[in-house]
Amino acid sequence: MTSRFLAVMRMDTGNETRCVLKYYGLELTEDVKRKYNGYRFGGVEIYNPWSVLNYIKNKRLGDFWVNTSTNYLVRRALGSAGDHFRKDFDKLIEEGVTTAGVNLETSFMELQDTQSLWGLLVNSGYVTVISGHDSILMKMRIPNDEVKSELQKTIAEQAHVSDDNLCAMFQYLQDGDMEHFMSVYREIVMSCTSYFDAKENAYHMLFLGMCISLRGLYDVKSNLETGVGRSDIRLESLDAEKVHIIIEFKQGPNIVKLKEDALSQILDNRYYMGFNGKVLCIGLAYNKKECDMAWKYLE
């Protein structure tokens, strides 16, 4: 038992992880890979050994790595980050990858600048470097679903959104219960005005950030060119039985008109092209703490 415990702590590659899981009567499934794999060191894909160890112990997939003291420092740092960092961080949330200057040598506590913050995220496992290891400018990505879950919680926390509200909102959205979806979403908007004041497209980016929790259920795209334009958010269901979702945002004083304009833009520009099955088209309009919605199902 002790030797196998130590083997778990040393494991890294897929073959090693598969052998250890097999010893404890578990399999290296695609769910395990998506949850704990994705780190790269020297061109090798690495699993998170602490998370796999806890998976073996608990016999369930969970977010084990994120329950560490580093999280508090990262959340505090992200909350005070400047616009230059935010631009690249938003791209990371939106596309899953981003390229930025990274300082891996200096502690963020010693030098609190953008490059050191990216270094903190790399060194603490929130992102992994996929190219540019020998330069300051590095291409990074979110390694796995466990980290995606933590980033989604971080974004929600900064916007003062509760986990319960977030889970409820997306469940209502997937179920097509638009009345309850809008009720919960209005609560979120009411609590997030200061976040929205930060930048012009903050409504879009906040919703996109919250959509991290849907990865694995939906292929999440933003500003994707479809039809004769670019849809704000496009959620393609990975389950043929579930509805696809397209969301367009508008901001201004007349939200009653703007919600219809947003929905019409989806339909007129045929953002739904390429989907097979049922599509839920949603136009969301905002004016500070107010928001309203128009929607339509397409078969």
N, C-alpha and C positions, 0 to 999 in steps of 0.2 A: 504494500500500500504506500509506504513512504517513498519508495523509488518511483512509483508512478506519479505521486504528488509532485516530486521534483521534476519529473519529465514534463508535466503540464506547465510548470513555471519556466521551463527552458524552451517549450515548443514555439514554433513560429510559422513555418511553411504549412501548406495544405496537407502534405503527406504526414507530417508529424502530428498535426492536429487530428487528422483522420484516425491515426493509430491510437492516440490517447482516448478519443471518444469511443472507439470500438471497444477498448478495454473495459470501459464503464457501461457498455451496452447501449451506446448512443451512436447516431450516424451523423456524418458531415453533410447535412442537407443544404439545399439552396437557401433556406431561411436562415440557417446558421451562418452561411457565407455572407449574406447580405447584412446580417446583424453585426458580425464581429471581424470580418476580413477588411482589406482595403488599404492598410498601411503599406508604404513602400520604403525599403531600406536597401540600398545597393542594387536596385532593380528587381528586388524580390518582394512578392506580395506577402505581407505579414498579418497574422491574426493577433487580436488583443488577448494575451494569455490570461490576464486577470478576469476578463469577462467570460472566457471559455471555462475557466476554473469554476466560476460561480454558476455557470450554466450546468456543469457537471454536478455540482453540489445540490442545486435547487431543482434540476430536471425540468427547467422551463426557460424560455427565452425572455430575458429582461434587460433593463438598462443598468448594468452593474458598474461599469467603469465610471459613469457620470457621478456616482455618489462618493466623490472625493473632495478634498479641501481646495483643490485648484480651481474648481468651478466658481467659487465666490470671487476670486481674484479676476478671472476672465470676465465674469458678468459685470463687475465693477468697472473694469477697463473698457469694455464695450459701451457701457452707459455713458462714459465721458469722452468717447472717441470723436475726432474731428470729421469734417466733411470729406477730406481727402481719403481717409480710411473708409468712411461710409460708402463712398462710390464703389470701391473695389469689393467691399463686404456685401453690398446689395447685389453685385454681379454674382458673387459666390452663392448667395441664397437663390437667385433667379436661375442660374445656369448650372450650378453645382461645381463650377470651376472658376478660377480667377487668376490673374497675373499681377503681382505687386512686388515692390521692394521689400526684402526680408533681412532682418539682422538677427542671426542666430547666436551671436557671440555675447551680446550685452543683455543683461537682465532688464526687464521692463521696469522693475522697481528702481533701477539706477537711472535709466534714460527712458522717459515715458514719451516716445514719439511713435509715429506710424510704423516704421520698419521694425522697431522693437516689439510693438504689439502683435504684428504678424509673426514675429519670432516666438512670442509667447504662445500663440495659437498652434504653431507647428510643434514646438517642444512639449506642449501639454496634450497633443493628440487631437485637437479640434479640426485641424486640416493636415493633409499629408502632401509633400512635395512630389510632383510627377515629372518635372523637368526644370533645368536651371540650377542644379545643386551647386555648381561651381561658380555661380555669379550671385549678385545681389538680387537681380530680378528673377523671381521664381514663379512657375505655374503650379497652382495648388488646387486640390479638390477636397470635398467632404468625403471622408474615407468609407463610412458605412451608415446603416440605419440607426445604430445606437447614437452616433454623434448627431445625425439629423434630428433625432428626437430631442436631444439636449439643446441644439440651436433653436429649434422651434419654441421650446420652453423659455429660452433666454429672450427671444423676440417678444413673446407674449408677456413676459415679466416686465420688460422695459416699457411696454405699452399698457401695463396694469390690467392685463387680461387673465382671468382665472383659467386654470386647466379644465375645470368643469364646464365653463362656458364654451371653451374652445372645442372640447369633445362633443358637446351637445350641438353646437352650431354645425359642425361637419356631418354629424349623424343625421340631423334634420335635412341638410342639403342633399345627402346621398339618398335619403328616403323620399325626397320630393315634397316634404312638409314645409312649404314656403312660408306659411304664416308663422310657425314657430322659429324657423330659420331667421326670418326678418326680425322677430322679437328679440332673439338673442344677439343678433348682429347690431341692432340699435343700442343695446346695453354696452356692447364693446365700443362702438363709436362714441357714446356718451362719456366713457371713461378714458378715452384716448386723445382728446383734443390737443393736448400739449405735444403729443407725438406727431400728430398730423400737421401741426404748425411748423414742423422742422423743415419740410420741403414740399414742393408742389405735388409730386407724385406719391406722397406718403401713403395714401389710402391703398393705392395699387401695391406698393411694396410691402405694407403690413399684411395685406391679404395673401400676397404671394409667400411671404415668410411663414405665415400660419399654415399654408398649404404643404409645407415640408412633411407634416404628419400624414399626408395622403400618399406620399411616395411609397411605391409597393402596391398600392391600390389603383393609382392613376399615374399616367405619364404627364407630369406638370410642365407646361411650357408658358413662356411669357413673351409677348411681342413677336409671336411666330407669324410669318407671312403665310396666310391662307386666303383662298378666294381672291379678292381684289384689294386686300389690305393686310393689316396686322392686328390680330386680336390681342387684347390686354392680357387675359389669362385663358388658357385652353387646357382643360383637364380631360385627357383621353383615358377612359376606363380600361383597365387591363382584364376586366371580367366582362365577357360578351353579354351577360345578363344585366349589367348595370348601366346606368345612363351616363353619357358623356356630358360635359358641362363647359359652356363658354361664358365668360364674364367680361363686360365692357364697363369702364368707369367714366363718369363725367362729374365735373365739379363746377359749381356756380350757384347763384341765388335762386333760380327757378328750378328746383329739383323735380317738380311735377312734370315739366317739359323735358328736362334733361334725361330723366329715366327712360322716357319713350324714345328720345333721340339715341340713347345708348343701345336700346334694344333694336331700333331700326337700323343702326349701323351694322350690327351683327347680321341681321337678315339681308339687308341691301348688299352688303359686301360678301355675303355667303361665307362667313368665317367657319361655317359648319362643314364645308367641303372636306372630304377625306374620311369622315366618320361613317361607320356602319352601325346602324341601330338608333336608338332613341337619343335625342340631344336636348338638353335643357339650356336655353339661351336666357341670360340674365343681364339686364341693364341696371347698374347701380349709380345713383346720383347723390352727391353730398354738398352740403353747405355748412361748414364748421360742424356743429353737433347734430345737425339734421341729416337724415338720409332717407332715401326712398328707393323702391325697386319696381321694375316691370319685368315680366318673364313670359316665356312661351316655350312649349314643348314642340319638337319636330320629330316626326316618326321616320 
